[in-house]
Amino acid sequence: MKSPRDHTAWLLGGNATCRLPPLRPLHPRRIVLLGPPGIGKGTQAKLLGAALGACDISTAEVVRSARSTPGCATQPALRLALNYARRGESVPEEALLAIVNERCRCLRCAGGFILDGFPRTLRHAEALDLLLAEQGLALDAVIRYELPAAEIVPRLLGRRICPTCREIYHVKDRPPHVAGRCDECNSALVQRREDRIDSIRLMQGTYAMSPQSLIRFYRERSLLVNVTAQGTPEEVFNRTIEALAQVSAARPAWNPAELVHPGVTAIHPAGTAGA
């Protein structure tokens, strides 16, 4: 499953630019994805990004990439985030906000964006609104994926990732052609430490789901779209597109026939691996 864009500007921040230009769709979409780890946000971000011509960007990916990307760890916010991540603790609200601030140029990307992992709190949501308003922009929708914790934990425990090309697999639902090796680059697949930690949090009921104040904030703005994450990634994707058509915000009409990129069917993965 390939992303239509590279993430150079997002991963490096500052004045970095992406190697590939945006696709510049007729109506660039700006969407936020909410939901606990393992529910499939990363997979859906890639599918939606390919379908809408938008860039799928993740705050968690910035923190992971900073461990191996020269120059990233020199940024104060990332240094702080890495210290917490190494201890298996949640990244503080202030650090996440600073990471997004350092990359605010990506929010005005001509291709639009699918944002995964931010906002997490009401304060984040208000800050994101201000960042977009400064650019004369606004969100089109906030998709909240829902699934019982008992169904998410097996997704996390079985998830494997390629450390080279970031392709995602699942030992049962989306295994590679050769066990333990990436189909794309043949690198050895790994289980992320945070997948084990998040599984424990979910099983113990200690993972902080999206706070009600955050949900209320977006519901009052007619932006919230609730989508069940049950089924295969393509089923969830199609359900998401159908739900987006019902968003009542003052945006250009959500027309699936117009929005879905012709090549989207080619990037649907098999199985139900969450991300």
Backbone as a ProteinNet text record, in pm:
[ID]
protein_1_A
[PRIMARY]
MKSPRDHTAWLLGGNATCRLPPLRPLHPRRIVLLGPPGIGKGTQAKLLGAALGACDISTAEVVRSARSTPGCATQPALRLALNYARRGESVPEEALLAIVNERCRCLRCAGGFILDGFPRTLRHAEALDLLLAEQGLALDAVIRYELPAAEIVPRLLGRRICPTCREIYHVKDRPPHVAGRCDECNSALVQRREDRIDSIRLMQGTYAMSPQSLIRFYRERSLLVNVTAQGTPEEVFNRTIEALAQVSAARPAWNPAELVHPGVTAIHPAGTAGA
[TERTIARY]
84.5	0	88.4	89.9	179.3	108.1	176	125	155.7	62.8	86.5	187.4	231.5	319.6	435.8	547.1	651.3	626.3	692.5	663.2	784.5	871.6	995.7	969.3	881.7	854	795.1	707.3	641.6	740.7	824.6	916.8	1028.7	1077.3	1190.2	1148.1	1029.7	984	1065.3	1049.9	1125.3	1097.1	1203.6	1189.7	1204.6	1203.9	1217.8	1100.7	1125	1020	1012.2	895.9	876.6	939	988.5	1052.4	950	828.5	723	622	578	480.1	342.2	256.1	119.6	41	-61.6	-142.7	-239.4	-262.7	-351.1	-491.1	-567.5	-705.1	-792	-907.5	-998.4	-1040.8	-1075.5	-1114.4	-1021.8	-910.6	-821	-895.4	-885.5	-957.3	-863.7	-914	-836.4	-915.6	-863.2	-938.6	-854.8	-918.2	-855.2	-913	-826.8	-871.1	-852.4	-958.1	-953.8	-977.5	-923.4	-944	-819.9	-834.1	-720.1	-621.4	-500.3	-403.6	-456.2	-423.6	-465.2	-600.1	-672.6	-807.2	-804.2	-688.5	-675.5	-661.2	-628.9	-618.6	-509.8	-394.1	-283.9	-317.3	-382.4	-423.6	-525.6	-624.2	-726.8	-669.5	-571.1	-508.6	-444	-377.2	-314.4	-419	-524.5	-630	-699.5	-732.6	-799.1	-706	-578.4	-482.6	-471.1	-464.1	-454.6	-583	-696.7	-825	-851.1	-805.6	-837.3	-722.3	-606.2	-490.4	-426.2	-457.7	-407.6	-285.5	-213.2	-96	-137.7	-108.7	-139.9	-23.5	-49.8	55.4	19.2	120.2	99.1	200	154.5	247.1	329.9	271.3	346.5	460.4	437.7	540.3	659.3	630.2	738.4	829.5	768.8	846.3	926.7	862.6	935.2	1051.5	1026.5	1129.8	1244.9	1216.7	1320.8	1433.6	1403.9	1506.3	1615.5	1580.4	1678.1	1701.3	1631	1644.9	1739.9	1853.7	1950.3	1886.4	1912.7	1865	1735.7	1650.8	1519.3	1532.3	1618.5	1626.3	1684.6	1730.7	1783.4	1671.3	1550.6	1438.1	1391.1	1374.8	1341.2	1217	1111	987	1006.9	1084.8	1108.8	1199.1	1296.9	1382.5	1299.1	1205.8	1118.8	1029.6	969.5	881.4	955.8	1079.4	1159	1190.9	1217.3	1246.4	1128.1	1007.1	887.9	862.8	879.5	854.2	947.7	1072.9	1169.4	1130.4	1061.2	1016.9	880.3	822.5	691.3	577.7	602.8	501.1	439.7	320.2	253	327.5	333.7	399.2	312.3	371	292.1	220.4	111.5	29.5	112.4	198.1	278.6	373.4	435.4	530.9	462.1	345.6	272.5	233.2	186.9	146.8	266.5	382	501.9	547.6	533.9	572.6	488.7	358.2	269.8	301.4	327.3	362.7	486.1	585	708.4	684.4	567.6	535.9	408.9	374.1	247	241.4	357.5	356.3	283.2	289.1	223.3	70.9	19.5	-125.2	-183.5	-99.6	-150.2	-106	-70.4	-32	-141.8	-103.2	-200.1	-280.7	-232.5	-306	-401.1	-397.9	-478.2	-403.6	-468.1	-401.8	-502.4	-451.3	-523.6	-436.3	-480.9	-399.3	-437.5	-338	-357.2	-275.4	-340.2	-268.7	-277	-338.8	-353.6	-478.1	-563.9	-552.4	-594.1	-546.1	-584.1	-666.9	-663	-734	-807.1	-894.6	-966.7	-869.1	-767.4	-668.5	-599.1	-567	-509.2	-602.7	-731.4	-829.5	-840	-840.9	-849.2	-723.2	-607.1	-481.5	-478.1	-526.5	-529.9	-622.7	-735.2	-827.8	-759.1	-681.2	-610.9	-504	-428.5	-325.5	-385.7	-499.3	-564.9	-625.5	-685.9	-748.1	-645.1	-523.6	-417.1	-383.5	-410.8	-384.9	-511.2	-622.3	-748.3	-807.8	-781.4	-826.8	-913.2	-977.4	-1059.3	-1068.8	-1102.9	-1120.5	-1247.1	-1242	-1360.6	-1437.8	-1366.4	-1432.1	-1336.5	-1393.7	-1318.9	-1381.4	-1305	-1356.4	-1316.5	-1414.9	-1390.5	-1419	-1311.3	-1326.8	-1354.3	-1449.2	-1492.9	-1487.1	-1440.8	-1432.1	-1406.7	-1468.6	-1442.4	-1294.9	-1244.4	-1103.1	-1067.7	-1161.9	-1135.4	-1103.3	-1150.6	-1121.5	-996	-955.6	-837.1	-708.2	-709.9	-588.7	-525.3	-603.7	-540.7	-477.3	-532.4	-473.4	-334.8	-326	-197.9	-93.4	-132.8	-38.4	12.4	-71.6	-31.5	30	36.2	86.5	238.8	286.2	429.3	453.7	568.8	598	736.6	751	881.7	955	1072	1143.9	1203	1206.2	1266.2	1164.2	1055.5	957.3	826.7	817.9	702.9	576	585.5	467.9	418.6	286.5	226.9	168.5	191.3	138.8	73.3	8.9	-47.6	-22.9	23.8	65.6	-47.9	-172.3	-286.4	-368.3	-404.5	-499.4	-436.8	-309	-241.7	-94.7	-67.6	71.4	147.2	279.7	360.3	369.5	413	426	529.7	637.9	740.8	738.6	718.3	703.2	818.2	781	879.3	955.3	923.4	995.1	896.4	936	850.9	837.5	715.3	691.4	756.8	769.2	817.3	969	1037.3	1183.7	1260.7	1189.1	1250.1	1320.1	1295.6	1351.9	1281.5	1350.6	1290.3	1185.5	1066.7	959.4	982.2	930.6	947.4	813.1	804.9	689.3	730.2	653.9	687.7	662.4	752.9	739.4	610.7	573.9	453.4	326.7	330.3	213.3	185.8	292.8	276.1	227.2	285.3	246.2	100.7	62.5	-75.4	-173.8	-134	-221	-248.5	-143.9	-159.8	-251.6	-232.1	-316.7	-463	-487	-625.3	-686.6	-609.4	-660.5	-689.7	-608.8	-628.7	-730.5	-774.1	-870.8	-811.4	-677.5	-611.1	-579.7	-608.3	-582	-687.8	-643.6	-735.5	-797.8	-924	-995.9	-1018.6	-1063.9	-1086.8	-1179.6	-1136.4	-1219.3	-1349.6	-1450.9	-1583	-1582	-1496.5	-1490.3	-1441.4	-1348.7	-1298.1	-1406.6	-1478.4	-1587.5	-1696.1	-1730.5	-1834.9	-1792.4	-1664.5	-1610.2	-1636.4	-1607.9	-1624.3	-1769.7	-1843.9	-1984.6	-2060.5	-2031.3	-2098.6	-2066.2	-1954.6	-1915.4	-1958.4	-2041.2	-2093.9	-1982.1	-1871.9	-1758.7	-1741.5	-1800.5	-1775.4	-1846.1	-1769.6	-1821.7	-1784.2	-1881.2	-1855.5	-1859.4	-1754.1	-1743.5	-1699.2	-1771.6	-1727.5	-1611	-1509.7	-1387.4	-1388.9	-1505.4	-1515.1	-1504.5	-1442.9	-1433.7	-1296.6	-1285.1	-1158.4	-1129.9	-1003.2	-970.9	-1053.5	-1077.3	-1156.3	-1301.7	-1355.7	-1492.4	-1500.9	-1402.2	-1400.3	-1382.1	-1295.2	-1272.9	-1402.5	-1472.5	-1597.6	-1702.1	-1703.9	-1795.9	-1760.8	-1630.9	-1585.9	-1629.1	-1609	-1647.9	-1798.6	-1877	-2022.8	-2060.5	-1991.7	-2022.1	-1982.8	-1872.5	-1828.7	-1932.1	-2004.6	-2105.7	-2218.1	-2227	-2334.4	-2289.9	-2161.4	-2112.7	-2189.8	-2239.1	-2326	-2252.7	-2119.3	-2044.8	-2051.7	-2024	-2031.6	-1904.2	-1894.3	-1779.9	-1831.4	-1747.5	-1791.3	-1843.5	-1946.9	-2016.4	-1921.2	-1944.4	-1868.7	-1934	-1874.2	-1928.2	-1828.8	-1859	-1765	-1719.7	-1808.4	-1771.3	-1662.6	-1664	-1564.2	-1436.4	-1450.3	-1337	-1245.1	-1300	-1218.7	-1128.5	-998.6	-899.9	-920.3	-910.8	-933.4	-847.7	-728.4	-639.2	-657.3	-760.6	-773.3	-793.3	-863.9	-887.9	-759.2	-656.1	-529	-449.6	-486	-406.3	-477	-593.9	-662.9	-584.2	-545.8	-476.7	-577.2	-530.9	-618.1	-617.1	-721.6	-723.5	-769.5	-746.9	-799.5	-692.4	-570.2	-462.4	-485.1	-485.6	-506.1	-375.7	-387.7	-267.9	-301
-118.2	0	123.6	196.1	309.6	441.8	531	666.2	744.9	833.1	908.8	1021.9	1047	1159.6	1113.2	1183.7	1161.7	1259.1	1237.5	1314.3	1393.7	1432.7	1500.1	1624.8	1713.7	1838	1810.7	1713.2	1681.1	1619.9	1529	1461.2	1552.7	1640	1725.1	1858.3	1908.8	2036.9	2153.1	2269.5	2388.1	2425.5	2448.7	2488.9	2372.4	2250.4	2134.1	2127.6	2075.9	2061.6	1916.9	1876.6	1740.3	1726.1	1606.6	1581	1574.1	1530.9	1520.9	1632.9	1699.5	1808.3	1753.2	1833.5	1787.6	1764.2	1680.3	1646.4	1758.1	1851.2	1966.6	1925.3	1856.5	1822	1946.7	1932.4	2045.4	2104	2016	2059.6	1994.1	2058.7	1999.6	1978.4	1857.4	1824.1	1824.1	1871	1875.6	1802.6	1685.8	1591.9	1547.2	1533.4	1481	1342.7	1247.9	1114	1096.3	1051.6	1025.5	877	828.3	689	635.2	528.4	472.7	402.8	375.4	302.6	164.3	118.4	-14	-18.5	91.9	90.5	101.9	138.9	144.9	283.9	383.2	520.8	535	473.6	485.2	425.2	309.8	246.2	332	384	466.9	600	653.7	778.9	761.5	647	621	603.2	528.9	507.8	638.3	717	845.4	941.6	941	1027.5	995.9	867.5	826.9	859.6	846.5	871.3	1019.2	1102.7	1244.7	1330.6	1268.3	1345.4	1423.3	1385.3	1456.9	1385.4	1455.5	1398.5	1341.4	1213.9	1152.6	1179.9	1250.2	1291.2	1248.2	1202.1	1145.3	1201.3	1243.6	1291.7	1176.6	1058	942.2	907	920.9	889.9	985.5	1110.2	1207.5	1161.2	1118.2	1074.5	949.2	853.3	730.2	760.6	844.2	874	953.9	1031.6	1114.5	1029.6	905	816.7	784.7	790.2	751.4	858.4	972.7	1078.6	1186.6	1208.2	1309.9	1448.8	1519.1	1656.8	1669.9	1567.1	1578.3	1591.9	1510.9	1507.1	1634.4	1726.5	1852.9	1950.1	1923.4	2010.9	1987.4	2092.8	2076.6	1991.4	2015.5	1940.4	1791.8	1758.9	1618.7	1552.9	1625.7	1570.1	1530.5	1619	1591.1	1471	1468.3	1357.8	1225	1225.2	1102.2	1050	1139.5	1096.8	1022.3	1074	1006.6	875.5	877.2	757.1	643.3	674.3	570.3	503.7	578.9	522.9	456.3	457.5	396.9	480.8	611.3	701.7	784.8	835.9	919.6	1052.3	1100.6	1228.8	1340.4	1433.5	1540	1627.6	1687.1	1774.4	1888.1	1949.5	2062.7	2021.2	1903.1	1857.3	1829.5	1764.8	1737.1	1866.4	1961.7	2090.3	2159.5	2154	2216.4	2147.8	2014.6	1939.1	1983.7	2000.5	2045.1	2190.1	2274	2414.1	2423.9	2337.4	2337.8	2293.3	2231.7	2179.3	2241.2	2361.5	2422.7	2451.9	2459	2480	2365.5	2245.4	2129.4	2142	2222.4	2237.3	2314.7	2392.7	2466.1	2401.1	2274.1	2199.5	2208.4	2229.9	2245.3	2118.7	2006.1	1881.4	1850.1	1932.4	1901.1	1802.9	1758.9	1665.4	1575.1	1458.3	1366.3	1357.2	1414.6	1427.1	1319.7	1237.7	1125	1147.3	1141.1	1152.3	1288.2	1382.4	1518.5	1579.5	1644.9	1678.4	1562.9	1567.7	1468.6	1529.1	1660	1728.7	1849.5	1905.3	2025.5	2139.4	2152.9	2258.4	2239.7	2115.6	2087.1	2132.3	2098	2131.1	2281.7	2354.8	2501.4	2559.2	2500.9	2548.2	2518.8	2401.7	2366.1	2460.1	2493.3	2588.9	2723.4	2769.1	2897.2	2891	2779.5	2762.8	2767.2	2699	2697	2833.4	2897.7	3028.4	3131.5	3122	3213.8	3199.8	3079.5	3053.8	3071.9	3112.8	3126.3	2991.3	2888.8	2752.7	2701.6	2587.7	2523.8	2375.1	2296.8	2153	2124.7	2013.8	1966.7	1863.9	1783.8	1678.8	1624	1566.7	1496.4	1357.5	1256.3	1119.5	1050.6	1001.3	930.7	781.7	701.4	557.3	491	397.5	333.3	181.7	116.3	-29.2	-67.6	-175.9	-218.1	-252.1	-222.1	-248	-394.9	-484.8	-628.6	-668.6	-590.6	-619.4	-548.7	-443.2	-367.2	-435	-494.4	-553.4	-658.7	-754.2	-851.5	-786.3	-674.9	-603.1	-550.1	-492.1	-437.3	-546.7	-654.6	-761.1	-832.5	-839.3	-907.6	-817.1	-687.2	-592.6	-600.2	-596.4	-592.3	-481.4	-415.9	-303.6	-317.9	-270	-268.3	-142.4	-153.5	-35.2	47.7	-8.7	60.6	142.8	77.8	148.3	176.5	134.8	163.1	90	-9.1	-88.9	-165.7	-178.9	-241.6	-377.9	-476.3	-611.5	-659.2	-774.7	-839.6	-988.6	-1051.4	-1191.7	-1284.3	-1244.9	-1329.3	-1269.7	-1143.7	-1083.1	-1026.1	-987.9	-937.6	-978.6	-1108.4	-1154.7	-1125.3	-1110.3	-1091.8	-1224.1	-1216.8	-1338.6	-1433.6	-1377.1	-1454.9	-1415.2	-1511.9	-1482.7	-1397.3	-1287.1	-1202.1	-1107.6	-1107.5	-1020.3	-930	-805.4	-709.2	-744.7	-739.1	-767.1	-663.8	-540	-430.1	-424	-442.1	-422.4	-537.2	-641.8	-762.5	-738.3	-624.8	-601.7	-689.1	-718.2	-796.2	-713.2	-768.8	-698.1	-697.9	-594.8	-582.9	-553.8	-585.2	-544.1	-421.6	-315.9	-193.6	-210	-156.6	-163.5	-96.7	13.8	85.3	5.3	-89.4	-173.6	-261.3	-311.9	-394.7	-309.2	-189.9	-101.1	-56.7	-17	27.6	-86.4	-209.9	-325.6	-342.1	-328.3	-341	-231.3	-109.7	2	-22.2	-72.1	-97.8	-208.9	-315.8	-427.2	-384.4	-291	-242.4	-129.5	-81.7	26.8	160.1	174.6	299	388.5	343.3	430.6	540.1	664	778.5	790.1	749.5	767.9	917.9	954.3	1095.6	1155	1261.3	1319	1375.8	1372.4	1418.6	1565.4	1645.2	1786.8	1804.1	1717.3	1722.1	1679.8	1572.6	1525.6	1632	1693	1796.8	1916.8	1953.1	2066.2	2048.3	1930	1906.6	1876.9	1817.1	1792.2	1923.8	2019.3	2149.4	2226.1	2191.9	2257.6	2177.1	2075.5	1990.3	1926.3	1893.4	1832	1684.2	1639.2	1504.3	1398.4	1296	1182.9	1055.6	981.1	857.1	739.7	658.8	544.4	422.2	310.6	187.2	130	82.4	33.2	-118.1	-178.5	-322.6	-359.3	-474.2	-522	-498.3	-524.9	-508	-359.9	-323.8	-183	-121.9	-198.4	-142.1	-120.6	-208.8	-188.4	-62.9	-43.7	75.4	199.9	191.4	304.2	343.7	246	275.9	333.1	281.2	333	478.5	507.9	644.2	741.8	703.9	790.5	816.9	712.4	729.2	823.2	809.4	894.8	1039.5	1059.7	1195.6	1269.9	1194.9	1256.4	1319.9	1281.1	1332.8	1449.9	1488.1	1600.9	1726.9	1798.4	1913.3	2046.2	2043.9	2170.6	2242.1	2371.5	2452.8	2434.1	2321.2	2289.4	2246.6	2245.2	2188.8	2047.2	2011.3	1884.3	1765.3	1670.9	1546.3	1452.8	1440.2	1354	1240.7	1117.3	1006.5	985.4	1008.3	988.6	1087.3	1206.2	1309.1	1290.4	1248.1	1249.4	1129.2	1012.1	891.5	884.4	875.1	867.1	738	740.7	620.8	502	526	415.7	364	410.1	374.4	224.5	156.2	13.6	-65.7	-13.8	-85.7	-82.2	8.6	19.2	-42.6	-101.8	-164.6	-285.7	-290.6	-408.5	-516.7	-639.2	-747.4	-753.6	-813.3	-835.9	-715	-720.6	-617.4	-559.3	-557	-507.4	-363.4	-332.1	-196.2	-120.3	12.4	95.5	223.6
0	0	0	-106.5	-122.2	-94.8	-24.4	-8.1	-134.4	-180	-302.3	-283.8	-160.8	-133.4	-46.6	-54.8	44.8	159.2	272	392.5	441	350.3	388.7	473.9	427.3	499.2	636.9	644.7	771.2	869.8	825	914.8	963.2	875.8	911.7	972.9	933.4	985.5	931	992.2	950.5	806.5	729.3	589.7	491.5	540.9	453	355	235.9	135.2	89.1	43.8	-6.2	-144.8	-172.5	-302.3	-415.3	-381.6	-482.5	-462.2	-567	-552.6	-519.6	-456.9	-427.5	-555.6	-545.9	-662.9	-700.4	-609.8	-631.9	-680.8	-597.5	-635.5	-646	-710.6	-728.7	-594.6	-499.8	-365.3	-264.4	-227.5	-127	4.3	58.8	181.4	301.1	414.1	537.7	645.2	682.1	765.8	884.4	999.7	1120.3	1149.3	1189	1228.2	1378.2	1446	1589.8	1615.4	1729	1765.8	1834.4	1915	1988.8	1896.8	1942.3	1860.3	1824.2	1703.8	1659.5	1593.1	1590.9	1534	1382.3	1324.7	1178.9	1121	1203.7	1154.1	1048.1	1072.1	977.2	841.9	842.9	718.1	645.3	718.6	656.2	607.9	679.1	636.1	498.8	477.8	348.2	238.9	269.3	170.2	133.8	235.2	209.8	138.5	176.4	110.7	-37.3	-70.6	-211.1	-286	-218.4	-284.2	-307.4	-214.4	-219.5	-271.3	-295	-339	-225.9	-101.5	16.4	74.3	160.9	226.9	362.1	386.3	515.2	610.1	719.1	811.8	953.3	1026.7	1159.1	1257.9	1373.9	1476.8	1532.3	1542.3	1591.8	1497.3	1366.5	1268.7	1280.1	1315.8	1336.3	1450.1	1560.6	1676.7	1643.3	1574.1	1536.8	1443.3	1343.9	1244	1303.6	1406.9	1468.2	1524.9	1558.7	1615	1514	1384.8	1282.7	1176	1185.2	1085.4	1134.9	1067.8	1111.8	1119.9	1227	1240.4	1316.8	1315.8	1380.7	1532.4	1591.8	1737.6	1797.2	1713.5	1764.9	1799.3	1748.5	1777.5	1921.8	2001.7	2144.1	2168	2091.5	2111.8	2085.5	1981.9	1949.7	2053.4	2104.7	2209.6	2330.5	2367	2480.5	2451.7	2331	2293.3	2292.8	2242.3	2237.4	2376.8	2469.5	2606.5	2667.8	2643.2	2694.1	2620.5	2487.2	2406.9	2445.9	2474.8	2514	2645.1	2730.3	2859.2	2848.5	2727.1	2708.1	2762.5	2780.1	2833.1	2720.3	2745.8	2647.5	2631.4	2508.2	2480.3	2538.9	2614.6	2677.8	2575.5	2621.3	2536.7	2476.8	2557.9	2511.9	2399.5	2411.7	2311	2178.2	2182.9	2059.1	1988.5	2066.7	2009.4	1944.5	2009.6	1954.9	1826.7	1821.9	1701.8	1582.4	1604.4	1495.5	1458.1	1557.2	1529.6	1441	1467.2	1388.5	1244.4	1219.5	1086.5	1028.1	1075.9	1035.5	885.8	817	672.3	601.4	658.6	597.1	600.9	693.4	704.4	586.6	517.2	401.8	270.1	276.4	156.3	50.9	-73.4	-182.3	-206.3	-157.2	-174.6	-61.2	45.5	162.8	252.1	362.6	453	523.3	564.3	652.5	777.1	889	1009.9	1111.2	1148.6	1239.3	1366.3	1481.8	1609.1	1674.9	1608.3	1661.7	1598.3	1677	1819.3	1910.1	2033.6	2134.4	2246.3	2258.3	2365.9	2309.5	2391.1	2350.4	2322.4	2403.8	2380.8	2245.4	2211.4	2079.8	1968.5	1983	1879.5	1860	1970.9	1961.9	1896.1	1930.4	1871.1	1721.1	1681	1539.5	1463.6	1522.9	1460.8	1435.3	1532.8	1519.4	1410.1	1406.7	1304.4	1164.3	1147.9	1017.5	984.2	1083.7	1060.6	1015.9	1069.4	1028.6	880.5	824.5	682.9	598.1	661.8	590.5	554.1	637.7	609.7	723.5	700.2	803.3	773.2	875.8	856.8	777.6	701.9	630.5	711	789.5	867	971.7	1077.8	1181.9	1193.4	1156.1	1154.7	1283.9	1355.9	1481.7	1460	1458.9	1440.1	1574.9	1574.4	1698.9	1686.6	1794.9	1800.9	1946.7	1996.4	2135.1	2155.9	2275.2	2305.6	2286.8	2315.8	2302.6	2159	2062.6	1922.3	1873.8	1942.8	1901.1	1947	2067.7	2123.9	2032.1	1975.9	1884.6	1762.1	1716.4	1602.9	1639.8	1760.1	1804	1825	1890.3	1922.4	1796.5	1692.4	1570.1	1465.3	1493.2	1393.7	1382.1	1259.2	1231.1	1129.2	1138.2	1049.8	989.8	867.4	803.2	848.2	910.7	956.9	843.5	722	608	530.6	485	402.1	475.8	603.2	690.9	651	562.4	525.9	648.5	662.1	780.1	743.9	832.1	813.7	942.9	933.3	1050.7	1037.6	1144.2	1135.2	1091.9	1119.3	1083.2	969.7	981.3	888	762	769.2	649.8	652.6	644.3	652.2	523.5	532	410.5	334.1	208.7	128.8	188.7	241.8	310.1	456.8	544	686.6	740	804.9	869.7	779	646.4	552.5	478.8	456.1	386.5	239.1	187.3	45.4	-44.6	4.1	-79.4	-88	27	26.9	91.2	135.7	192.6	326.5	389.3	522.4	625.8	735.1	842.6	915.5	932.3	1000.5	1151.3	1217.4	1361.8	1427.4	1555.8	1635.7	1715.8	1702.6	1774.9	1924.9	2002.9	2148.5	2194	2128.1	2170.1	2143.9	2048.1	2025.1	2146.3	2207.5	2328	2445	2456.6	2567.2	2551.7	2429.2	2406.2	2427.9	2394.3	2417	2565.6	2645.7	2790.4	2844.6	2793.9	2839.1	2806.1	2683.8	2642.8	2726.8	2752.8	2832.4	2975.6	3026.5	3163.1	3171.5	3054	3051.6	3088.6	3073.4	3113.9	2995.8	2872.5	2758.6	2753.6	2738.3	2734.2	2595.8	2582.3	2457.4	2436.9	2317	2288	2394.3	2464.3	2570.2	2514.7	2597.6	2554.5	2514.3	2579.3	2542.7	2398.8	2354.5	2217.3	2119.3	2154.2	2069.1	2056.5	2170.2	2170.5	2086	2094.7	2019.3	1869.6	1817.9	1674.2	1636.4	1728.6	1699.1	1685.8	1773.2	1769.1	1641.2	1577.5	1451.2	1328.9	1351.5	1243.6	1161.5	1228.4	1159.9	1193.9	1305.3	1354.3	1270.5	1231.8	1155.2	1230	1283.6	1354.6	1257	1260.1	1169	1247.7	1235.6	1298.8	1221.1	1293.1	1229.8	1211.4	1218.3	1199.3	1052.3	1024.6	886.8	826.6	696.8	626.2	605.6	577.9	553.8	441.5	333.4	224	263.1	350.6	398.9	485.1	572.5	657.3	571.6	470.2	379.8	308.9	251.2	180.6	275.7	398.5	499.6	534	537.2	567.3	458.9	332.7	221	223.2	253.2	259.9	374.2	488.9	603.8	576.8	504.7	472.9	388.1	306.6	220.9	302.9	430.9	515	602.5	592.2	672.2	633.8	732.1	703.3	710.8	717.8	724.1	589.6	592.1	469.3	388	319.1	235.4	98.7	-5.5	-133.4	-112.6	-182.5	-160.6	-165	-72.2	-71.8	-172.9	-286.7	-391.5	-415.4	-368.5	-384.5	-528.5	-622.9	-763.4	-805.4	-743.9	-776.2	-696.1	-568.7	-477.9	-490.2	-510.8	-507.7	-629.5	-602.3	-709.9	-788.5	-922.2	-1002.9	-962.3	-907.8	-873.4	-733	-661.9	-520.4	-500.4	-588.8	-570.8	-572.8	-637.1	-647.4	-518.6	-425	-303.4	-183.7	-202.8	-90.7	-42.9	85.4	136	169.6	181.6	223.8	374.8	433.2	575.8	653.8	785	874.8	966	920.9	1006.5	1044.3	1174.1	1218.4	1222.4	1222	1231.7	1304.7
[MASK]
+++++++++++++++++++++++++++++++++++++++++++++++++++++++++++++++++++++++++++++++++++++++++++++++++++++++++++++++++++++++++++++++++++++++++++++++++++++++++++++++++++++++++++++++++++++++++++++++++++++++++++++++++++++++++++++++++++++++++++++++++++++++++++++++++++++++++++++++++++

